[in-house]
Amino acid sequence: MSKVVSLNKFRKRKAREDADKQAAENRVRFGRTKAQKQRDAAEADEARRRLDQLQRERERRDDHDDAQQ
């Protein structure tokens, strides 16, 4: 004969195992070192600066074109 199992306990244990699995995935995905965070911030800052430089160059050309017309 089978052993009687409380479904509530089974459900709680399953939820706990799922939460532990999700926590492990999050540690891998979001757990970065300080150096990695600083490198990513520096790269984003450089990309933003490049974009700003391109935008300013484009605005100057537009101003120049308006002056010629």
C-alpha positions in Angstrom: 0.0 0.0 0.0 1.1 3.6 -0.7 2.3 6.0 1.9 -0.2 8.8 2.6 1.3 12.2 1.6 0.0 15.5 2.7 -0.5 17.5 -0.5 0.0 20.8 1.4 3.5 19.7 2.6 4.3 18.5 -0.9 3.2 21.8 -2.5 5.2 23.8 0.1 8.3 21.6 -0.5 8.0 22.0 -4.3 7.6 25.8 -3.9 10.7 25.9 -1.7 12.7 23.9 -4.2 11.6 26.2 -7.1 12.5 29.3 -5.1 16.0 27.8 -4.4 16.4 27.0 -8.0 15.4 30.6 -9.1 17.7 32.1 -6.4 20.6 30.1 -7.8 19.9 31.3 -11.4 19.6 34.9 -10.2 23.0 34.6 -8.4 24.6 33.5 -11.6 22.8 36.1 -13.8 23.0 39.2 -11.5 25.9 38.5 -9.3 28.7 40.6 -10.7 31.9 41.8 -9.1 32.6 45.4 -8.4 35.2 45.5 -11.3 32.6 44.2 -13.7 30.0 46.8 -12.7 32.6 49.6 -13.0 33.7 48.3 -16.5 30.1 48.1 -17.6 29.4 51.7 -16.3 32.6 53.0 -18.1 31.5 51.3 -21.4 28.0 52.8 -21.1 29.5 56.2 -20.3 31.8 56.0 -23.4 28.9 55.0 -25.6 26.8 57.9 -24.3 29.7 60.3 -25.0 30.1 59.0 -28.5 26.4 59.4 -29.1 26.5 62.9 -27.8 29.4 63.8 -30.1 27.6 62.5 -33.1 24.4 64.4 -32.2 26.3 67.7 -31.8 28.0 67.1 -35.1 24.6 66.5 -36.8 23.1 69.7 -35.2 26.0 71.8 -36.5 25.4 70.6 -40.0 21.7 71.4 -39.7 22.5 74.9 -38.5 25.0 75.3 -41.4 22.4 74.1 -43.9 19.9 76.6 -42.6 22.3 79.5 -43.0 23.0 78.6 -46.7 19.3 78.6 -47.6 
